[in-house]
Amino acid sequence: MKFSQYRLPASARMAALATAVAAVASLGGCASPSGLAVKDVGSFHIGGKQVTLSGLPEKELRFTPTAPPIKVNPNGEFEAEQMYVQYITQTAPKAKYPLLMWHGGGLAGVTFETKPDGGEGWQMAFLKAGHDVYVSDAVERGRASWSRYPEIFTTEPFFRTKKEGWELFRIGPTWDADPARRVAHPGAQFPVGAYDQFTKQFVPRWATNNAPTQAAYDALVQKVCPCVILVHSQGSTFAFEAARKAPQLVKAVVAVEPSGALDVTKADISGLKAVPHLFVWGDNLDKNATWQVIAPTLRKYADGVKAQGGVADTMDLPALGIKGNSHMLMMDKNSDQTAGLINHWMASQGLMK
Amino acid sequence: MKFSQYRLPASARMAALATAVAAVASLGGCASPSGLAVKDVGSFHIGGKQVTLSGLPEKELRFTPTAPPIKVNPNGEFEAEQMYVQYITQTAPKAKYPLLMWHGGGLAGVTFETKPDGGEGWQMAFLKAGHDVYVSDAVERGRASWSRYPEIFTTEPFFRTKKEGWELFRIGPTWDADPARRVAHPGAQFPVGAYDQFTKQFVPRWATNNAPTQAAYDALVQKVCPCVILVHSQGSTFAFEAARKAPQLVKAVVAVEPSGALDVTKADISGLKAVPHLFVWGDNLDKNATWQVIAPTLRKYADGVKAQGGVADTMDLPALGIKGNSHMLMMDKNSDQTAGLINHWMASQGLMK
């Protein structure tokens, strides 16, 4: 990774780590012993439209093998292309703006809620750090729901195998169905023994829902922001585009292991001068061919934001001496440390009160 | 409805209502001005197993119409049949046991999180009343995820139309695609203008996943309980069966508009003597043929629990003078009032500290 490295105010690497540790230590303070002071918990769907199916034949359904079949008419009106958002707000947030957490491909907002080893997720970590948190499920995934195909969603979904996740998420180089025979990267921060538990979070995905997904995210920004967006992996293009369209509403983008970017030779990104970006990278990017293709596109985008006079900082964890992190930084053993570093960056950008 | 009516301690109907109002009023107290004192927020998946697909042909995928196709191999290992659970716990709960909220068919845990008119959901209402709350998405729905069919899930899913929801959930007698032409029941408590927003919560369902769904619920009870289960509609059979299997762990079942029950002529329900049941019913059951078939099965089940010497109370809202409620009691305009009545019943059963 050749990104310009994020410069912490104290400039020395060990100082950065010390700061991070201090930040992590401080996270626990406000949740104990009196707990988080939570103002509201709730959720909503946003985006989408009514669609009508007609002319489809009735289907026979059996609820048990021995039950008589029931005729079901699949025709009628449905909602489609909406997304789901859940929020937890606090009585006295320390952050100036709510934090929106947008997940990656083949995953849902659960990404941020839990660690597969049972540890505390980033939703709670950032709540403790004083943020109001909005965790969403993009169109087609999780609680956003999905639609009949090919009549409404125009193509078939596809399902990520455990092997693909193991390799693409850089847990390790060698997959095996038998957990005892899987090979992880040396010093892996991912809780390798909990990998199967993690894969219970996988959700199917479609290749053809980008436009409604962007529309729903844009609508979310209009409803909830000004805000900060923390986005993971495949969500990154949606976040960059949402910020490009509404730079006055998106006060920063934290791109955690982003996997896509705007083409700065085609998109007008002049407004992004006003939107500080942070790019956070784990380890072993050089050991996976896909990431070697992806990383340069992010570098070009970051350079493009900087060419506008904007802020595009990079937090390359291995370069900070933090080794072994996977693509799933929020589930790695040192997730609190990484959250602390991100929170420190947000403070450095004037995003905390 | 001919159920024996739930008897509030003060016995007079107006006293019951006054108590309910008082209970509702008290709900707001602990969330303001210092907020709910929240100890932890997180989620987990439970249940399920690894399955392997093999011998399926590669598929070509295009992420945009002009992009070159990508070959995807659908074979490999996947997790299947898990369920999703999200929890919010408090530093000083007033309830003796956590409250598990189990949704109905074609829906997910969102049922309890929000009202389609933007009002406060039962998740927050019961948090305010002092319960630790676990909201789940059953196998196949929402964040639980779903599996390729017919290879893993053996049948096709089906999708509820808006018309079916309008009628079956007793919003009104007459559906129309045009909101202005829909007819609601007189004095409907459901926020009729927000019905389309509600239908964004609908998720596909399968007819053939009852066994893994029960298994996942049973595993949840083993993990989280002792507890109280508040269950809606199609979830009721799972809750009754979970209580039958673990009557020492399930301290009560609140069945809100239940749509299925155990057959007490076949199942050994002797253990349910120790599990108090409350059945909560809205209005207009007599105006829908499906509910006229369902209601007697619940009556038989309630009688069966009582025949064991157990508690099986019924809270028939119209008989209490509370008219116009739909099947979606937790989304109706008077949802706080109904929550207050349920909370009062839980207190009467010794479930609060």
Interface residues (C-beta under 8 A of the other chain):
Chain A: A31 P33 S34 G35 L36 A37 V38 K39 D40 V41 G42 S43 F44 H45 G48 Q50 T52 K59 L61 R62 F63 T64 V72 N73 P74 N75 G76 E77 F78 E79 Q82 Y84 Q86 I88 Q90 T91 A108 G109 V110 E113 T114 G118 E120 G121 Q123 M124 L127 D137 G142 R143 S145 W146 S147 R148 T155 E156 F158 F159 T161 K162 K163 E164 A177 D196 Q197 T199 K200 Q201 F202 V203 P204 A207 T208 N210
Chain B: A31 P33 S34 G35 L36 A37 V38 K39 D40 V41 G42 S43 F44 H45 G48 Q50 T52 K59 L61 R62 F63 T64 V72 N73 P74 N75 G76 E77 F78 E79 Q82 Y84 Q86 I88 Q90 T91 A108 G109 V110 E113 T114 G118 E120 G121 Q123 M124 L127 D137 G142 R143 S145 W146 S147 R148 T155 E156 F158 F159 T161 K162 K163 E164 A177 D196 Q197 T199 K200 Q201 F202 V203 P204 A207 T208 N210
